């Protein structure tokens, strides 16, 4: 990584700040921009956009990089930083971002699309899901009947954590191989197209509609439903409200419950890209 000796970290939430702090601890020069409203800067100083872009060899942008397609995502700043203005200043320097838009330029890399990034984020997401359940559910995780829909990265980690807390765990999947692995772990297995039963807490990880009104009525009359899937999610929230079923759409949990760990995960993914691309 000899060609990159400094990073400009522009916008984002506390994940990006911890990413900056960790890169600083690794010996890189780090310039941060877009954090004027943050309650702590972790010992770093804010730079303006022009200074940040001038002095940095590469840039790490937020996750998601933008919410409106016009400006960078800067929830900890009152200032708007337009995407076009940034790229005009950045010229051809490498840019790393999360959930990138269709940028018509070279040297831009999406750290959030990497497998190791997604795998590492399954842990803080699962911990955040359990924290949400502990706050919102009137009972205990121990001895509760929990359903986890989907046996991907998050589903695998979450079901193990729930089991470790003493929950009675059921996991759904569509892949027959996954169903056999679920059984081998000692969990109850259901095909996702045949979800049934009465549960105390339901965790959905599947990013398309699973819990329509009919499934909610059959499984969640007395349940807390926590949807971990990205927008629009896998739960019919209007139907749940009509049925008086408590729901939580728990998005971006890593940044909310574990910004330090999540920032280091971002940094590690960026380092991996730099090595692989010989930047």
C-alpha positions as CSV (number, residue, x, y, z in Angstrom):
1,X,0.0,0.0,0.0
2,X,2.9,2.3,-0.7
3,X,1.1,4.5,-3.1
4,X,-1.5,5.6,-0.6
5,X,-0.2,7.3,2.5
6,X,-3.2,9.4,3.5
7,X,-7.0,9.2,3.5
8,X,-9.7,11.8,3.3
9,X,-12.9,10.5,5.1
10,X,-15.8,12.6,4.1
11,X,-19.3,12.4,5.7
12,X,-21.1,9.4,7.2
13,X,-21.8,8.5,10.8
14,X,-19.6,7.4,13.7
15,X,-18.6,4.3,11.7
16,X,-16.5,6.6,9.5
17,X,-15.0,8.4,12.5
18,X,-13.9,5.1,14.0
19,X,-12.6,4.1,10.6
20,X,-10.6,7.3,10.5
21,X,-9.3,6.8,14.0
22,X,-8.2,3.3,13.2
23,X,-6.4,4.3,10.0
24,X,-4.7,7.1,12.0
25,X,-3.5,4.5,14.5
26,X,-2.1,2.5,11.6
27,X,0.1,5.4,10.7
28,X,-1.8,6.9,7.9
29,X,-2.4,10.6,7.5
30,X,-6.2,11.1,7.9
31,X,-8.3,14.2,7.1
32,X,-12.0,14.2,8.1
33,X,-14.7,16.4,6.7
34,X,-18.4,16.7,7.4
35,X,-18.6,15.9,11.1
36,X,-19.4,19.4,12.6
37,X,-22.4,18.1,14.6
38,X,-20.6,15.1,16.1
39,X,-20.3,15.0,19.9
40,X,-16.7,13.5,19.8
41,X,-14.0,13.6,17.1
42,X,-11.9,10.9,18.8
43,X,-8.9,13.3,19.0
44,X,-9.0,14.3,15.3
45,X,-9.6,17.7,13.8
46,X,-12.1,18.6,11.0
47,X,-10.7,19.9,7.7
48,X,-12.7,21.7,5.0
49,X,-13.5,19.9,1.8
50,X,-10.9,21.6,-0.3
51,X,-8.0,20.9,2.2
52,X,-9.2,17.3,2.6
53,X,-9.3,16.7,-1.1
54,X,-5.9,18.4,-1.7
55,X,-4.0,16.6,1.0
56,X,-5.4,13.0,0.8
57,X,-4.2,10.3,-1.6
58,X,-7.5,8.4,-1.5
59,X,-11.0,8.9,-0.1
60,X,-13.4,6.9,2.0
61,X,-17.1,7.9,1.6
62,X,-20.2,7.0,3.6
63,X,-22.4,4.0,3.7
64,X,-24.7,4.6,2.0
65,X,-22.7,7.1,-0.1
66,X,-25.8,9.2,-0.7
67,X,-29.5,9.3,0.2
68,X,-30.7,11.6,-2.5
69,X,-28.4,11.0,-5.3
70,X,-27.2,14.6,-5.3
71,X,-25.3,15.1,-2.0
72,X,-23.0,12.9,0.0
73,X,-24.6,11.4,3.1
74,X,-23.5,13.7,5.9
75,X,-25.9,13.2,8.9
76,X,-23.3,14.7,11.3
77,X,-23.0,18.0,9.4
78,X,-25.3,20.9,8.6
79,X,-23.4,21.4,5.3
80,X,-24.3,19.8,2.0
81,X,-21.4,18.3,0.0
82,X,-22.5,17.7,-3.6
83,X,-21.4,14.5,-5.3
84,X,-20.4,16.4,-8.4
85,X,-18.4,19.0,-6.5
86,X,-16.5,16.3,-4.7
87,X,-15.6,14.4,-7.8
88,X,-14.5,17.5,-9.6
89,X,-12.0,18.2,-6.9
90,X,-11.0,14.6,-6.4
91,X,-9.9,14.2,-10.0
92,X,-8.5,10.6,-10.5
93,X,-7.7,9.7,-6.9
94,X,-9.1,6.4,-5.7
95,X,-12.5,6.6,-4.0
96,X,-14.0,3.9,-1.7
97,X,-17.6,4.1,-0.8
98,X,-20.6,2.0,0.4
99,X,-23.6,1.2,-1.8
100,X,-22.2,3.2,-4.7
101,X,-24.3,4.9,-7.2
102,X,-23.8,4.7,-11.0
103,X,-20.7,6.9,-11.1
104,X,-19.2,7.4,-14.5
105,X,-15.6,7.4,-13.6
106,X,-12.7,5.1,-12.9
107,X,-11.0,4.4,-9.5
108,X,-14.2,4.0,-7.5
109,X,-14.7,0.9,-5.4
110,X,-17.6,-0.3,-3.3
111,X,-16.4,-1.7,0.0
112,X,-19.9,-2.8,1.0
113,X,-20.2,-5.2,-1.9
114,X,-17.4,-7.4,-0.6
115,X,-18.0,-10.8,0.9
116,X,-15.7,-10.3,3.9
117,X,-17.4,-7.0,4.7
118,X,-20.9,-8.6,4.7
119,X,-19.7,-11.6,6.7
120,X,-18.0,-9.4,9.4
121,X,-21.1,-7.2,9.7
122,X,-23.3,-10.2,10.5
123,X,-22.0,-10.1,14.0
124,X,-22.9,-6.5,15.0
125,X,-26.2,-6.8,13.1
126,X,-27.1,-9.9,15.1
127,X,-26.1,-8.3,18.3
128,X,-28.1,-5.3,17.5
129,X,-31.1,-7.4,16.6
130,X,-30.9,-9.1,20.0
131,X,-30.5,-5.8,21.8
132,X,-33.6,-4.5,20.0
133,X,-35.5,-7.6,21.1
134,X,-34.4,-7.1,24.7
135,X,-35.6,-3.5,24.7
136,X,-38.9,-4.2,22.9
137,X,-40.0,-7.6,24.1
138,X,-41.7,-7.9,27.6
139,X,-40.3,-11.3,28.2
140,X,-36.8,-12.8,28.1
141,X,-34.9,-14.3,25.2
142,X,-34.3,-17.4,27.3
143,X,-37.1,-19.9,26.7
144,X,-38.8,-17.6,24.1
145,X,-39.9,-19.1,20.8
146,X,-37.9,-17.4,18.2
147,X,-38.2,-17.6,14.4
148,X,-35.4,-16.5,12.1
149,X,-36.3,-16.3,8.5
150,X,-33.4,-16.8,6.1
151,X,-30.2,-18.7,6.7
152,X,-27.7,-16.4,5.1
153,X,-24.8,-14.7,6.9
154,X,-27.0,-12.9,9.4
155,X,-29.4,-15.8,9.9
156,X,-26.6,-18.2,10.7
157,X,-25.0,-15.9,13.2
158,X,-28.2,-14.7,14.8
159,X,-29.7,-18.2,15.2
160,X,-26.5,-19.3,17.0
161,X,-26.6,-16.3,19.3
162,X,-30.3,-16.9,20.2
163,X,-29.6,-20.5,20.9
164,X,-26.7,-19.5,23.2
165,X,-29.1,-17.4,25.2
166,X,-31.5,-20.3,25.7
167,X,-34.1,-19.5,23.1
168,X,-36.2,-22.2,21.3
169,X,-35.0,-21.4,17.8
170,X,-36.8,-22.1,14.5
171,X,-35.1,-21.1,11.2
172,X,-36.6,-21.0,7.8
173,X,-34.8,-21.3,4.5
174,X,-35.6,-22.1,0.8
175,X,-32.5,-24.1,0.0
176,X,-32.7,-27.8,0.9
177,X,-29.1,-27.9,1.8
178,X,-29.6,-25.0,4.2
179,X,-32.5,-26.8,5.8
180,X,-30.3,-29.8,6.5
181,X,-27.7,-27.6,8.1
182,X,-30.3,-26.0,10.2
183,X,-31.4,-29.4,11.5
184,X,-27.8,-30.4,12.1
185,X,-27.4,-27.4,14.3
186,X,-30.3,-28.6,16.4
187,X,-32.8,-26.0,15.4
188,X,-36.3,-26.5,14.1
189,X,-36.4,-26.1,10.3
190,X,-39.1,-24.7,8.1
191,X,-39.3,-24.1,4.4
192,X,-39.8,-20.3,3.9
193,X,-42.8,-20.9,1.7
194,X,-44.5,-22.9,4.6
195,X,-43.9,-20.7,7.7
196,X,-46.3,-21.6,10.4
197,X,-46.5,-21.7,14.2
198,X,-46.9,-19.2,17.0
199,X,-43.8,-17.3,18.0
200,X,-42.7,-14.8,20.6
201,X,-40.1,-13.0,18.6
202,X,-39.7,-13.1,14.8
203,X,-36.5,-11.9,13.1
204,X,-36.7,-11.5,9.3
205,X,-33.5,-11.3,7.3
206,X,-35.1,-11.9,3.9
207,X,-35.2,-8.7,1.7
208,X,-38.5,-9.4,0.0
209,X,-42.1,-9.8,1.2
210,X,-42.4,-12.8,3.5
211,X,-44.8,-11.6,6.2
212,X,-48.0,-10.6,4.5
213,X,-51.2,-10.3,6.4
214,X,-52.0,-14.0,6.1
215,X,-48.6,-15.1,7.4
216,X,-48.6,-12.5,10.2
217,X,-52.0,-13.7,11.3
218,X,-50.8,-17.3,11.4
219,X,-47.5,-16.7,13.2
220,X,-47.3,-13.3,15.0
221,X,-50.5,-12.6,16.8
222,X,-48.6,-12.4,20.1
223,X,-45.2,-11.8,18.7
224,X,-42.6,-9.0,18.3
225,X,-41.5,-8.8,14.7
226,X,-38.1,-7.4,14.0
227,X,-37.3,-6.8,10.3
228,X,-33.6,-6.7,9.6
229,X,-34.0,-6.6,5.8
230,X,-33.1,-3.5,3.8
231,X,-35.9,-1.3,2.4
232,X,-38.7,-2.1,1.7
233,X,-38.2,-5.0,4.0
234,X,-40.0,-8.3,4.3
235,X,-42.9,-7.3,6.5
236,X,-46.3,-5.8,5.6
237,X,-46.1,-3.1,8.2
238,X,-49.6,-1.7,7.5
239,X,-51.1,-5.2,7.9
240,X,-49.2,-5.6,11.1
241,X,-50.6,-2.3,12.4
242,X,-54.1,-3.4,11.5
243,X,-53.6,-6.7,13.3
244,X,-52.1,-4.9,16.4
245,X,-48.8,-6.7,15.9
246,X,-45.7,-4.9,17.2
247,X,-43.0,-4.4,14.6
248,X,-39.6,-2.8,14.4
249,X,-37.8,-2.1,11.1
250,X,-34.2,-2.3,12.5
251,X,-32.0,-0.8,9.7
252,X,-28.3,0.0,9.7
253,X,-27.8,-1.7,13.1
254,X,-23.9,-2.0,12.9
255,X,-23.6,1.8,12.7
256,X,-26.0,2.3,15.6
257,X,-25.0,-0.4,18.1
258,X,-21.3,-1.0,17.2
259,X,-19.8,2.0,15.3
260,X,-16.2,1.2,16.5
261,X,-16.3,-2.4,15.2
262,X,-18.2,-1.3,12.1
263,X,-15.6,1.4,11.3
264,X,-12.8,-1.1,11.6
265,X,-14.7,-3.5,9.3
266,X,-14.9,-0.7,6.7
267,X,-11.2,0.1,7.0
268,X,-10.2,-3.6,6.6
269,X,-12.3,-3.9,3.5
270,X,-10.7,-0.8,2.0
271,X,-7.2,-2.2,2.8
272,X,-8.1,-5.5,1.1
273,X,-9.2,-3.6,-2.1
274,X,-6.0,-1.6,-2.1
275,X,-3.9,-4.8,-1.9
276,X,-5.9,-6.6,-4.5
277,X,-6.0,-3.7,-6.9
278,X,-2.3,-2.7,-6.2
279,X,-3.3,0.9,-5.6
